[in-house]
C-alpha cells in the first residue's frame, strides 16, 4: 500500500472507495489488496487468504468503481445508472452467501460461506455491504472531505464534522488558516 494509511472505520463500502485517494491508488497490486484485507479482517467474514492474484484484485477494483459511481449519484439524490446497480448485483451473485448449520458438539452453529476465488468472494461481500449502505436513508448524509486536496468520503457521526480525519486533513486546514492569519501581520 502507499505510504499513506487508508482511512478505515467508515462503513465498509466507504472504506473500499476511500482506497483511491487523490494521492494514488492504495490497491495497486495484489499485495496491497492483502494488506487492506488484513486491515479490515475483523469486519469481513472468513479468513484473509495467504495470497491473491491479479484476477482477484480486478474483481475488487471493479466493485470499488461501481460503488463509487452509484454512491456519487445516490448521495446527491440522483437515480443511479442501471449498469452500476446491475454490476453490484452481479458481483453478489458471483459468490452468494450460504448459511451452513453444523453441530459443534454442544450447540448448533451457523457459518456464512461463499464459493469462488478469494477476490470474487471479497468482491461479493463488498458489493453486499454497498447494497446495505446505498439502501440506507443515511446515504444522503455522506460527505466529501472539505480539505482542498482530499477526495475521501465519510458518514459523519457529528453534524459539524468537516474532514475525513481530524488529525490529518482537519489539522492541515487549521494550520493553513493559522498561517494565513499570521502571514498578514
Steps between C-alpha positions, in 0.01 A plus 500: 500500500606858462678681780172659601292277726150440367206659676314224680210485741238636262236263360687222317394618153635850576826352628534326165423814296746693717785273389528727196593839650641790300853388594474172305341158502551309823392177327745508212630144544378168638735557795321832570167319493625247755623780727163679483312172549709431810421850630126437452505130601293546816216644288505231233395137511748220456874513528739716304658275237877458482509639149283654232567551132433764236154355425403530867621859503308576180174367651536724806603805295198456274269494802677808643443690175131406486447589867667840449287584194169386651578661835578833335162495329295377796653731762408797279140378468540387140378176352799266453576362156360151451837355391659591835222332696512198270877469549467508881221243486707280270797519737278374781362218283853392403557374857168483684514453877356181645431451870617152590389326816736275694497335840816587691449235769294710736303748293385578151722750318431701185784590266468720191698361209564612144645303210750627245844655488603727788448817295156395376393417856633834629342692212164335576522589866599859420215531248264370768632761745448765232142387446431550869658845500338615175153400621549667840334844534828622656664480156391859440709611798827371355739789445819565310788627710521881485880503468598642162722208404285216641233291326418262787143440612363456850172453681507761776398398849503869593325754275794740539758254365669649192804282434562132441755506782533767769864408553583503127297730278347690792838578651644610163202734449541652846874550447436663160241736655742590779775564247274724289395707804857552617639557151304827478654634822 
